[in-house]
C-alpha cells in the first residue's frame, strides 16, 4: 500500500487540515483568545490518505 503523496491524482487531501497536517485550535486564557497549531487528529499529521487505483509516486 503506498503512502500519501500530494502530487498523486489518486491520493486524497485531509479535509480538516487541507493537506497541511496541522490544524489551528482556539484557546482561551484569562478572557483572551489565541490560536495554537496542533497535529491533525484525522490524518495524524500526514496530510491525507491514499485512494484506490494506480499511484504514480515519483
C-alpha positions in Angstrom: 0.0 0.0 0.0 1.6 3.3 -1.0 1.7 6.3 1.4 0.1 9.7 0.8 1.7 11.8 -1.9 0.2 15.3 -2.5 1.0 15.3 -6.2 -0.7 12.0 -7.0 -4.1 12.0 -8.6 -5.4 9.0 -6.6 -4.4 10.4 -3.2 -6.9 12.5 -1.2 -6.2 15.6 1.0 -7.4 15.6 4.5 -10.4 17.9 4.9 -9.9 19.4 8.4 -6.2 20.4 7.8 -6.5 20.9 4.0 -3.4 18.7 3.4 -1.0 20.5 5.7 -1.2 18.1 8.6 -1.7 20.9 11.1 -5.0 22.4 12.4 -5.4 25.6 14.4 -7.2 25.3 17.7 -8.6 28.3 19.6 -7.5 28.5 23.2 -8.8 30.9 25.9 -6.6 32.3 28.6 -7.9 35.0 31.0 -10.5 36.2 28.6 -8.1 36.4 25.6 -8.3 34.0 22.6 -5.2 32.8 20.9 -4.5 30.1 18.3 -2.4 27.0 18.7 -1.2 24.8 15.9 -1.8 21.1 16.6 -1.2 17.9 14.7 -4.3 17.0 12.8 -6.2 14.2 14.6 -7.8 12.9 11.4 -4.6 12.2 9.4 -2.1 12.3 12.3 0.0 14.9 10.5 0.4 13.1 7.2 -1.9 15.4 5.2 -4.1 12.9 3.5 -4.6 9.2 2.6 -4.0 7.1 -0.5 -7.1 6.1 -2.6 -7.8 3.1 -4.7 -6.3 2.6 -8.1 -2.9 3.2 -9.7 -0.5 5.5 -7.9 2.3 7.3 -9.8 4.6 8.5 -6.9 7.8 9.8 -8.3 
